[in-house]
């Protein structure tokens, strides 16, 4: 059986210099983890903020097909 353990750290940074500093710290932590788990890896990805979606209104339900009663004229 093969398992994958994952540790996730979300960071808010103002620029690439600050991001690089965080990456160096995570790489230091990774070295400690590799003492026990030599195949451990680090992946850094940019997470972009999702734009809010404007939701369309639900369409009107179709006519039921029932006959309408007309008033006696």
Buried (B, 14 or more C-beta within 10 A) or exposed (E): EEEEEEEEEEEEEEEEEEBEEBBEEBEEEBEEBEEEEEEBEEEEEEEEEEEEEEEEEEEEEEEEEEEEEEEEE
